Amino acid sequence: MTTVEQLSRSPAAPGRLGGWISRNGPVLGVFAVVFALWEIAVRALGIPDYILPAPSVIIAKIVVSWQLLLSNAIVTLQEILLGFGLSVLVAIPLAVAVVSRLPWPSRKRPSMKAMLRPFFTTAPSPTMRPGLAGFRKCAFMSMVGTT
C-alpha cells in the first residue's frame, strides 16, 4: 500500500524547482526571445550604443559600475522611505481630521464631492495649458482649486 509521502517523493511528481519552472518557464522564454531579438537587431542594423545599446553592453556596464549603482540605489531607497514615512505622518492625522466630527460641526462638514472637486477640475489642466512645468502647474492649480 502506498502512502501520501511515497507519492510526493515519486519521480513523476515535480519538485519545487520543476514546479517553479513549469509556472515561470513561458515568461522566462519570452524574455529570452525578446532580449535575443534585441541583441540581433542592434548588431544587424548597426545601431550605435548611444541610441540603443545592446543587452550585452548594458550588462557589461552594470558589472563594471556596480558600486556606483549600489550607492545611488541606497540613496534612492532612503528618499523613498523618507517620502513614504512623511506621507504616512501627514496622511493619518489628516484622515482622522477629515473623518472625525471634532473639526467641523455636522452642518458644516464638507461632502466627499466637495473634497474631490478640486482634484477632478484641475487634473486635466496641465495637459490643456502649456507653459509651466507639469508638477508646479498641478500644485498651483490644486491650491487655487481648494481655496
C-alpha positions in Angstrom: 0.0 0.0 0.0 1.4 3.4 -0.9 1.3 6.4 1.4 1.0 10.1 0.7 4.7 10.5 1.5 5.7 7.9 -1.1 3.5 9.6 -3.8 5.0 13.0 -3.1 8.5 11.6 -3.4 7.8 9.7 -6.6 9.8 10.8 -9.7 6.6 11.7 -11.5 5.8 14.4 -9.0 7.7 17.7 -9.8 9.8 19.1 -7.1 10.0 22.7 -6.1 12.3 23.6 -9.0 10.2 21.7 -11.5 7.1 23.4 -10.3 8.7 26.8 -10.5 10.0 26.2 -14.0 6.6 24.9 -15.2 4.9 28.1 -13.8 7.5 30.6 -14.9 9.2 29.0 -17.8 7.0 30.5 -20.5 7.6 34.0 -19.2 11.3 33.5 -19.0 11.3 32.1 -22.5 9.5 35.2 -23.8 12.1 37.4 -22.1 14.9 35.4 -23.5 13.5 35.7 -27.0 12.9 39.4 -26.7 16.5 40.0 -25.5 17.9 37.8 -28.2 15.9 39.6 -30.9 17.0 43.0 -29.4 20.7 41.9 -29.5 20.4 40.6 -33.0 18.6 43.7 -34.3 21.1 46.1 -32.7 24.0 44.2 -34.2 22.5 43.6 -37.6 21.3 47.2 -38.1 24.5 48.7 -36.7 22.6 50.9 -34.2 25.1 53.0 -32.2 25.3 52.3 -28.4 24.3 55.9 -27.6 21.0 55.4 -29.4 20.1 51.9 -28.4 22.7 49.8 -26.6 22.6 46.0 -26.9 21.6 44.0 -23.8 25.2 42.7 -23.6 26.5 46.2 -23.4 24.1 47.1 -20.7 25.0 44.0 -18.6 28.7 44.8 -19.1 28.2 48.4 -17.8 26.2 47.1 -14.8 29.0 44.7 -13.9 31.7 47.4 -14.3 29.9 50.1 -12.3 28.0 48.1 -9.8 29.4 50.1 -6.8 28.2 53.4 -8.2 24.8 51.9 -9.0 24.6 50.4 -5.5 25.4 53.7 -3.8 22.8 55.5 -5.9 20.3 52.8 -5.2 20.8 53.2 -1.4 20.3 57.0 -1.7 17.1 56.4 -3.7 15.8 53.9 -1.2 16.4 56.3 1.6 14.5 59.0 -0.3 11.6 56.6 -1.0 11.4 55.5 2.7 11.6 59.1 3.9 8.9 60.2 1.5 6.7 57.3 2.4 7.2 58.0 6.1 6.4 61.7 5.8 3.3 60.9 3.7 2.1 58.5 6.4 2.8 61.1 9.2 0.8 63.7 7.3 -2.0 61.4 5.8 -3.1 59.6 9.0 -3.7 62.8 11.1 -5.3 64.4 8.0 -7.6 61.4 7.5 -8.6 61.3 11.2 -9.3 65.1 11.0 -11.5 64.6 7.9 -13.4 61.6 9.3 -13.9 62.8 12.8 -16.6 65.2 13.8 -14.4 67.4 16.0 -13.1 70.0 13.5 -16.5 70.6 11.7 -20.0 70.6 13.0 -22.3 68.2 11.2 -23.9 71.0 9.2 -20.5 72.4 8.0 -18.8 69.1 7.2 -17.7 69.1 3.6 -19.1 66.3 1.4 -16.9 63.9 -0.4 -18.0 65.5 -3.7 -16.8 68.9 -2.4 -13.4 67.4 -1.2 -12.8 65.7 -4.6 -13.9 68.7 -6.8 -10.5 70.4 -6.9 -8.8 67.2 -8.0 -11.2 66.5 -10.8 -11.4 70.0 -12.0 -7.7 70.6 -12.1 -6.4 67.2 -13.2 -6.6 67.8 -16.9 -5.4 71.4 -16.7 -1.7 70.7 -17.1 -2.3 69.0 -20.4 -4.6 71.7 -21.7 -2.5 74.8 -21.0 1.2 74.7 -21.9 3.8 77.0 -20.3 4.6 75.8 -16.8 6.2 72.6 -15.8 3.8 69.8 -15.0 4.4 69.4 -11.3 4.4 73.1 -10.5 1.3 73.6 -12.5 -0.6 70.7 -10.8 0.4 72.0 -7.4 -0.6 75.6 -8.2 -3.9 74.5 -9.8 -4.8 72.3 -6.8 -4.1 75.2 -4.4 -6.2 77.5 -6.5 -9.0 75.0 -6.7 -9.1 74.3 -2.9 -9.1 78.0 -1.8 
